[in-house]
Amino acid sequence: MLLPLLCLALLVALAIVIWGVRHDVRAAAPAAYMLLAQAAWVVCWIGETLAGDVGTKLRWDGVAWIPTVLAMAGSLAVAETQAARPRRERVGTIALLAITGPSALWSLFESWRGARPDAHLERIGPFSSLIYSFTWIESAVALFLLLVVASSAGYVLLSAMRRPPGHRAEVVLLAVGLIGPYFLQDVAFVVDARWLGQRDLAPLAFALFAPLTAIALLRGRTVELMLVARDQVVEELSDAVLVVDSQNRLIDMNVQARTLLGTSGASVGRPLADFPNVAPLMSAIDQGPGATRQVSAGSRQLDVHVSSLRGSEGRDAKVVVLHDVTALRDANAALSAARDELEQRVRERTAEVFDRERLLSAVFDNSVQYMGLLDRDGHVLTSNRAALALVGCTADEVVGQPFWETPWWRHDPAQAEQIREGVRQAAGGEPFRMLATHADDKGALREVDFSLSPVRDAEGHVRWLTAEGRDLTRLRRGEREREELQQQVMHLQRLESIGRLAGSVAHDFNNYLTAIMGNAALVREGLPNGSPDAEALDGVLHAARSAAQVTRQLLAIGRRQSAGAGPVDIVASLDRLHALFGRLLGTDIQLDTRGAPDTGLAAIDPGPLEQVLVNLAINARDAMPDGGVLTIASDSVVLDELEARARAISPGRYVRITVSDTGQGITDEVRARIFEPFFTTKPAGKGTGLGLAIVYSVLRGAGGHVEVQSAQGTGARFVLLLPSASQTGVAPRTSAPAMRALGTGRVLVVDDREEVRRFVERGLADRGFELRSASGAREAFDVLASGWRPDLLLCDVRMPVTSGPAFVKALRERGDRVPVLYMSGQHDGNMGLAPNDTVLAKPFTIDALVSAIDRVRVGSAQCG
């Protein structure tokens, strides 16, 4: 059923087109009505075909008589328009409707009331067909209508014979369009041809021949020919037309001329000079036939064209055509003004475009980002200064070259291939991005966030590719520095936790060791060398000293002991330690020390420095069980702000000590934890895991830095950075004056631990000192209040209720200036002590105590 619907749509569309495009043609209206009647016929045909019973089909068949009569009457109306003098009344069409209209209505009535006893359905094809016998009236009407259509087509053909040969084809085409559908249906009826099961081929026939009618009316020339009188053409001209005789008397004129002269047709015969509006034109008219002249008449501008005209009696006349060009003059003036304004705007716009282009070019060229423009094939069109400076080349060296073959990518064929694929991807409309490395003009690799983006034209096609790169080198370096700082902070936090633990244990532990070592040493003094008891006590003292060393290591890890301010001569220290390292390393390991002349002094005390170097030397020895080379070199280096910030130290000059070996190397996993306390790769009993942790803590405590560079199987290299003494302003130490014993004296011992007091009392008593002891500040004040005056106060730093420094401060507030020697098992530099206070670290021996007492008394005597 799709084809009949398409036929219906075609008929309606052609009717609309004919009326809309050619409604000024005489045959257009009847042709449009004819096609619409045929469309109505097709509607009835579709309704009848789709109906499923006889009654419904009969009703649709009865309704179809109305458009049948109207369609054939439309054919007659079209034929009537082809007469040489067509009548407006359409007499033939009206007569046809008057004759056949009642018959069509009668057939409609008969079909609706079902007065067709022989009507039945016959199914051939997809739809059933209605079969019944026409009455004699219906047969007569059908034959009459067919004869009318045939006569109409014949009349149109006869009118074609009266026209010139070149104008006949369109008329013949129109005649075929009129008779063709009905002739085709009659032939099909005779041969019993069917379409969709129907004997009536109306939709197909109309659809085949309606385009012929439309072509004849839309493109034909003969159907547009209208017998229009010459005077009507002249009357409707927009120009004023005057006909004057040789004496310039008015003979004839059209409507426009009458309007120009301000008169009516009664002015024929008057001289033109009598009309004021024509007076300015007389000079141009008097010049006779010739070229068109332009004359101003008041506010109007007229083109005057004069041509000669010879009358039937031989008299000459002139035809004057006046064409009003006032509007054209005004339009030209407005156009000229608009042109001038447009030219000015174009100049301004061009200047704006140039300014914008210069601005964009400046932004492009001065951008710190790497930028460039490529064509779709990846050839370089342009590049900004930053990108060219990166690789140290000029624009001439890269313009026109494939992007992946330019200096930006020559250092890495793999990246060049990625760029080639990226160009293909971006040319296909999909952006491309990668993290790239570029070799700058100095050969250093820089990390760049690189992208290729398609640029489309107005039609949406990719025309160019923009290449952009953002240098991430400093950002990446900052990220790495931040990660390293985070690791250092975490490491320091772990050390701090261990330091708190060590500090909480060290005080009590050192007090115990003081009593153990001191009493053992006192007993040992009374025993002969080589005796079993002496050897046993020697073992006790050795164990106690080892325990004291472990305590000092724990305190050093927690930064509970300062590395001191130095200064120390690094080159001299390396020379002094060379023999010690030789014995420590053995004969299988070669020692090579190299001190640069500009090494200078480091702001660190010799003791912590030696401990650091010994720990590193022991680690290197253990890493080279089959022998090797240990190199210790020193020089100086200046760190800028960026390099110093990466190591969490201050910028400036540093002494650099490099300790490198040819051992087994360190894996990445071990290197990540190498400075953690108690972390060791050595077998059980071979190491405590504190050596490198102490190295780290000492360096950080001195304001320096340590870093390790190694890989499995390539040896290890430790780089120590110590603040230069010239940077910190620490002056070299001068030798202290020789100590001298002042004999015995009075000593007040203040300590909360009884075992320490007893050891000190016994030891000093043996050395000839007079002693009093107190367990705290209150008891000490009681001793002093009794009138007993000591020569020296030996006081513990950390005590319950009142600390040693607080007790001494109270004494000073009372005016007591007795010399003070502090002792402490946990000296971390943050105990409220004055800068010049002397502290004796626990554990200690009586000899060390006596020496410290002498130093304090000597110092006090010099100050006094």
TIVOBA-195030 format. One record per residue (C-alpha): residue in three letters; x negated, y, z negated. Coordinates in steps of 0.02 Angstrom, whole numbers, plus 50000, padded with zeros to 5 digits. Each point is the difference from the previous one (the first is absolute). Example, Ala and Ser with C-alpha at 12.3 -4.5 7.8 and 13.67 -1.06 7.14 Angstrom:
2
ALA493854977549610SER499315017250033
END
This chain:
864
MET500005000050000LEU498475011249995LEU500015003150188PRO501795006750008LEU499605011649856LEU498465006250094CYS501085002850154LEU501225010049894ALA498595010649927LEU499305003150176LEU501685006550066VAL500265011749853ALA498215006450010LEU500115003550188ALA501645009249977ILE499225011149866VAL498455003250105ILE500985004550157TRP501115012249907GLY498595007349895VAL498765002550141ARG501085003250154HIS501625007149931ASP499845014450128VAL500234987550144ARG501784997250059ALA499904981049995ALA499224999449825ALA501615000849898PRO501014987050099ALA498484988550007ALA499785001249810TYR501864996449974MET499884985250120LEU498524992549904LEU500885002449832ALA501554991250070GLN498894985750058ALA499244999649823ALA501764998549928TRP500344985950123VAL498424991249932VAL500625002349820CYS501624991450046TRP499014986350088ILE498954997149844GLY501554999549891GLU500864987650113THR498434989050011LEU499764999249812ALA501864996649964GLY500334982049951ASP501844997850045VAL501115003250150GLY501055013749919THR498505010749952LYS499204997750168LEU501645005350087ARG500085015949897TRP498215004850044ASP500364995650182GLY501545011450000VAL499035014549925ALA498674997850136TRP501285005750133ILE499875018049935PRO498105002350024THR500144990350164VAL501195013050072LEU498995014549927ALA498334993350067MET500694998150178ALA500835017149989GLY498305006949949SER499254992750160LEU501315009450101ALA499625016149903VAL498154998550040ALA500404997450184GLU501115015650002THR498525010849945GLN499114995950164ALA501275009050109ALA499385015150095ARG501275010749908PRO500464990349844ARG501615003849911ARG500015003849819GLU501684991349972ARG499344982250032VAL501634995750091GLY499474982550050THR499444995149827ILE501605006449919ALA501064990750128LEU499054983949969LEU500265001249812ALA501855003750027ILE500224984350107THR498944987449905GLY500175006749822PRO501764993049968SER499504983150071ALA498504999349883LEU501105004349850TRP501264986650052SER498614986950010LEU499395005449828PHE501764997949930GLU500204982850079SER498354994049931TRP500365006149825ARG501684991649992GLY499264983950064ALA501064998950158ARG498744989150093PRO500604982249985ASP498584992550102ALA498605008549902HIS498734987749933LEU498164998949953GLU498664991850101ARG498284997649922ILE498515000250115GLY498445006449915PRO499825007649826PHE501705008950002SER501744994750056SER500805008850149LEU501835005950012ILE500924993050152TYR501745005950057SER500915005150160PHE500245018250051THR501765006150035TRP500335006850172ILE499985017649927GLU498294997449921SER499334992550160ALA500655014750101VAL499265012749879ALA498324991149998LEU499944999450190PHE500535018250011LEU498645005549878LEU498704990250096LEU500545008350163VAL499905017149916VAL498214996749941ALA499514993650171SER500785015350081SER499085011349878ALA498344992050044GLY500405001450184TYR500465018249982VAL498345003349915LEU499084991250143LEU500945010450129SER499495015949909ALA498204994150012MET500144998950188ARG500405018550006ARG498385004649912PRO498225001450069PRO499084983450008GLY498825004849860HIS501465002649881ARG500974983950032ALA499074987449891GLU500675006749833VAL501804999950062VAL499844982050062LEU499284995449830LEU501515008049915ALA501214990350112VAL499154983549956GLY500105004549816LEU501875002650015ILE500524984150096GLY498614988349942PRO500694994249830TYR501714995550067PHE499334991550156LEU498834989549891GLN501454994849885ASP501104994950148VAL498624989650077ALA499674991549832PHE501874996349981VAL500074992050171VAL498484988849970ASP500574996649820ALA498385007049926ARG500015002049811TRP498975009949874LEU500074994749818GLY501474988950048GLN501025014650070ARG500625002150180ASP500015019049976LEU498235006550028ALA500445018149958PRO498565003849875LEU498684992950115ALA500705008450156PHE500175017049918ALA498254999049925LEU499244995750170PHE500815014050101ALA500185014049871PRO498145004850017LEU500285002750188THR501365012849963ALA498895008449870ILE498515001050119ALA501075007350138LEU500665013649885LEU498385003649903ARG498775000350145GLY501095002550153ARG499965016250094THR501594998850101VAL501144998549848GLU499335016849939LEU500405009050161MET501365012749968LEU500745011850125VAL499615016349915ALA500315016150093ARG498525011250033ASP500835014849919GLN500234990149839VAL498144996249994VAL499605018250023GLU501285005149870GLU499234988849870LEU498215005850029SER499185008249850ASP499225012950116ALA500935015350067VAL500284998450190LEU500465015350105VAL500365000650187VAL499805017550076ASP500025006450178SER498655010350084GLN500695015549916ASN499854992049827ARG501874998949983LEU500664985949894ILE500744985650098ASP500134985949870MET499364995449827ASN500134986149871VAL500555000649818GLN498265004249935ALA499855014350122ARG501695007049947THR499424999449819LEU498385008850045LEU500905013850098GLY501385001549871THR501364998850132SER501264988050077GLY500264993250175ALA500915016250051SER498305008550020VAL499654991650168GLY499505012950130ARG499245012449878PRO498165005250016LEU498834992449873ALA499375017249953ASP501695003349919PHE499634987249866PRO498885007449862ASN499334983049949VAL499344996650175ALA499175016950028PRO498304994249929LEU500054985250121MET500295009950160SER498175002550039ALA499694981349996ILE501574996550103ASP499545013250130GLN498334991750029GLY500944986150088PRO499684981350007GLY498364993949927ALA499194994249841THR500855000749833ARG499805016549910GLN500155003149814VAL500985015449944SER500465006949830ALA501805005149979GLY500215007549829SER499584986649873ARG500154986350129GLN498664992950113LEU500614993850169ASP499204990550143VAL500715007050165HIS499964988850153VAL500715006650165SER500334988850151SER500785004250170LEU501674993350058ARG500675001250177GLY501895000250015SER501084991850134GLU500195016450089GLY498155003050007ARG499995012549860ASP498574999049874ALA500304998549815LYS498944997149847VAL500184987649859VAL499335007049837VAL499644987549860LEU499695007749830HIS499204988049876ASP500005006149821VAL498284996449925THR500265010249842ALA500084984649894LEU498484993150089ARG499075016449969ASP500464999649817ALA499554981749991ASN498325003550081ALA499675014049877ALA500494988849855LEU498954986150075SER498515011750016ALA500205005649819ALA500194982049945ARG498474995350102ASP498985013849918GLU500614994649829LEU499654981850041GLU498255004350060GLN499695009449837ARG500664985449898VAL498944988050103ARG498465010649965GLU500415000449815ARG500394981449996THR498414996150095ALA499015010149873GLU500874990449860VAL499594983550084PHE498185005250020ASP499945005549818ARG500784983749944GLU498824990250110ARG498525009449925LEU500704996849825LEU500254981550033SER498284999050080ALA499245008549847VAL500914988249882PHE499464985250106ASP498185005450013ASN499805005949820SER500874985349918VAL498904989749885GLN500924984650060TYR499324990650150MET501235003350143GLY500084996150185LEU501194997650146LEU500014985050119ASP500984995650155ARG501074984250006ASP498514989850062GLY498925005449853HIS498865012450089VAL499465014849894LEU500795016550051THR499345010949859SER499294999249824ASN499805012549859ARG498355006149928ALA500094989349843ALA500134983950101LEU498575005150115ALA498915005249853LEU500284983149918VAL499014991050134GLY498955014950057CYS500605000850181THR500795012850116ALA501705000050084ASP499224996950171GLU499294983549937VAL501704992849951VAL501335008450109GLY500614987850132GLN499194985049914PRO501004985049934PHE500235003749815TRP499314983249943GLU498375003050097THR499645017049919PRO498665002749865TRP501334998749865TRP500144981250027ARG498384994450083HIS499254994649833ASP501324986449975PRO500644989550148ALA501344992149890GLN500745017049957ALA499875005350183GLU501074985050048GLN501255004649865ILE500115017550072ARG500294993050174GLU501474989849932GLY500605015249902VAL500055010450160ARG501094986750083GLN501144999749848ALA500185019049991ALA500265001350189GLY501464988049974GLY500795012349879GLU499464992149834PRO498805009749886PHE498344991749955ARG499035002049839MET498424992449928LEU498665003049869ALA498445003150104THR498175003649971HIS499105013050104ALA498145002350014ASP499625018549980ASP498585009250086LYS498814994349861GLY500484981750017ALA500994999449837LEU501654990850004ARG501535010149950GLU501684992449957VAL501415007650104ASP501884997649997PHE500274999550190SER501645000450097LEU500645000950180SER501735007650027PRO501005000850163VAL500555017150066ARG501574999350109ASP500615011750136ALA501765006950019GLU500594983650078GLY499324989849854HIS498544992550095VAL498304998749916ARG498855012750083TRP498555002049878LEU499264992549843THR499405010249851ALA498494993149908GLU499805005549819GLY498774995249866ARG499925004949817ASP498314997949914LEU500274989349846THR498164998249954ARG500055011949852LEU501724993849948ARG499434981950006ARG498425004549906GLY501075008849870GLU501124984749986ARG498494988949975GLU499315012349873ARG501665000149911GLU500024981149995GLU498224999849934LEU500455012949868GLN501504989749949GLN498884984949984GLN498775010149898VAL501395006549888MET500644982449974HIS498234994349963LEU499755014149876GLN501654995849918ARG499454982149980LEU498355006049929GLU500935011649883SER501064985549938ILE498444989749972GLY499185015049919ARG501435001749877LEU499854981649960ALA498105001249984GLY500145015549893SER501234991949882VAL498834985049978ALA498305008650008HIS500165010149839ASP500344985149888PHE498854988650099ASN498535012049989ASN500305002249813TYR499874981249979LEU498464999350110THR499215014149899ALA500174989949840ILE499434984050084MET498495007350090GLY499505011249855ASN500064986949864ALA499194987050111ALA498595012150039LEU499755003849816VAL499904981649957ARG498854996850148GLU498775013049938GLY499654989349846LEU499684983850095PRO498374994550078ASN499944998150187GLY500234982350061SER500994993949850PRO501634991050036ASP501005013549911ALA499135013750099GLU500374991050163ALA501824997749950LEU500165018549960ASP499155004550164GLY501384990050087VAL501325009549902LEU499225016750046HIS499884995150184ALA501824994850003ALA500515016149912ARG499035010550125SER500824990650144ALA501705003049922ALA499575018549982GLN499515000550184VAL501684992450051THR500885013049893ARG499025013950085GLN500474992950169LEU501844999749955LEU499895017949940ALA499095005250158ILE501374992250108GLY501325009849906ARG498935015750018ARG499875000549813GLN498165004350018SER499375014650101ALA498664997650134GLY499175015949938ALA499495015350097GLY498194995650038PRO499135005750102VAL498964985450061ASP498714999050139ILE500684986250112VAL498394996850096ALA499004998849838SER501314988549924LEU499914988350151ASP498114999449986ARG500134996449813LEU501304986250026HIS499054991650142ALA499024988549883LEU501554995949899PHE500964995450157GLY498554989450060ARG500114989149844LEU501905000050008LEU500134994650183GLY498644986850004THR498784995850138ASP501274994750133ILE500745017450020GLN499035014350076LEU500315017149919ASP499875015850106THR500255017049915ARG500055015850106GLY500185017149921ALA500205014650119PRO499025015749948ASP501615010449998THR500904988249881GLY499845011749851LEU500714998249826ALA501684991849958ALA501175005649862ILE500024983549905ASP499084993149850PRO498624987250034GLY500804986249895PRO501664998850093LEU499095001850166GLU498824985749960GLN501474989349944VAL500885003350167LEU498464995650103VAL499644984349899ASN501794993950020LEU499925002650189ALA498304991550009ILE500664984849904ASN501514998850117ALA498855001150152ARG498874986349927ASP501494988449974ALA500605003550179MET498304994350070PRO499694982749924ASP498804995650142GLY499075016449994GLY500145016050100VAL499675018749995LEU500695012649874THR499825018050056ILE500285014849884ALA499895016950089SER500395017649944ASP500295016750085SER501165014949983VAL501605004050094VAL501235014550004LEU501854995450002ASP501275012050073GLU501735002149927LEU500784986750111GLU498654987049963ALA500045003849815ARG501904999349990ALA499954982950080ARG498954994149853ALA500935009849865ILE498455010149953SER499505018250018PRO499165006450159GLY498165004449991ARG498274992149995TYR499804982249938VAL498574988049972ARG500344984350102ILE499304983249945THR500264985550122VAL499804982249935SER500094987250141ASP499614981550010THR499934986550133GLY501094987949905GLN501624990950037GLY501065015650015ILE501695003649924THR501694995450073ASP501405012750018GLU501004991449863VAL498565000749876ARG499545017950049ALA501775005749958ARG499774994149818ILE498135001549979PHE500045013849869GLU501384992249894PRO499454995449823PHE499794981449968PHE500154996050186THR498574988850054THR499634987550137LYS498604991949899PRO500214983049915ALA500604999249820GLY498625005249879LYS499025009150137GLY500845017049988THR501225010249897GLY500745010150144LEU499465016249915GLY498425004650097LEU500795009050150ALA501415006749892ILE498655008449894VAL499195006850159TYR501665007650052SER500365007449828VAL498265007449979LEU500065008350170ARG501745007049971GLY499495005849827ALA498525009450075GLY501135008550128GLY499394989150142HIS500644986350113VAL499574982350053GLU500554991150158VAL499594983250075GLN499754995550182SER499924981650044ALA500724985650097GLN499844981249982GLY498264994750053THR499305017550030GLY499325004649827ALA500645013649885ARG499645018549989PHE500455010349846VAL499945019050019LEU499865010049838LEU500365018750000LEU499395009749847PRO500235018849975SER498385009250032ALA499275008949847SER499795015450110GLN501874999550032THR500524998149817GLY498695012049929VAL499304987149876ALA498245004749948PRO498614987149978ARG499784993749825THR498495005249898SER499104988449883ALA500595000649821PRO498715003849865ALA499214985249913MET501014993149856ARG499285000149827ALA500644991049846LEU500525011349859GLY499984986549868THR501504995349897GLY501565009949967ARG501794999549947VAL501294992850122LEU501894999849980VAL500744985450100VAL501845002250050ASP500784985050091ASP501664991049978ARG499204982850030GLU499254992849839GLU498834988050091VAL499215014550094ARG499785010349840ARG499164985449911PHE498804996950145VAL499525018450011GLU499815001749811ARG498864984949989GLY498955004650151LEU499745018249956ALA499684995649818ASP498604988650058ARG499295014950097GLY499985010749842PHE501585010350028GLU501205004649859LEU501794996250052ARG501785002749954SER501454992650104ALA501835003950029SER501384990950095GLY500795016050063ALA500085018949993ARG500875000749831GLU498684989549913ALA498635010150085PHE500745016349934ASP500024992149826VAL498164995550014LEU499565017650053ALA501105007449865SER498994990449870GLY498515011150037TRP498964987150095ARG499295008750155PRO499444989250149ASP498625004550122LEU500974991950144LEU501784994250031LEU500154983350093CYS501824999550055ASP501054988450108VAL500955008850139ARG501634990249997MET500764997549828PRO501784998549935VAL500915015749939THR498565012150033SER498734997650139GLY498165003649980PRO500015016250104ALA501515006249902PHE499124996449834VAL498445009350059LYS501045014750058ALA500785001249827LEU498255000149924ARG499455013950117GLU501535010149953ARG499414998749817GLY498295006650049ASP499094983349988ARG498664998750137VAL499344982549960PRO499264991350156VAL501154986750074LEU499614983950094TYR501554991850073MET500164981350035SER501344992250107GLY500484983550076GLN501035008650137HIS499145015650066ASP501005006350150GLY499555018549994ASN501755005049945MET499924999049811GLY500005018449948LEU498105001149989ALA499005015750030PRO498795000250147ASN498454999349888ASP500634986349884THR498954984249993VAL500894983250013LEU499204983249963ALA500914986250094LYS500444984149906PRO499314987149982PHE498295006349945THR498534994149894ILE499295008549846ASP498475005550100ALA501135008250131LEU500985008249859VAL498455006749914SER499365006950166ALA501675008750030ILE499975007349824ASP498275006850029ARG500535008050167VAL501505008549919ARG498965006349853VAL498635006450117GLY501285008750108SER500835007649847ALA498345006049933GLN499565008350168CYS501685008950007GLY499875005449818
END
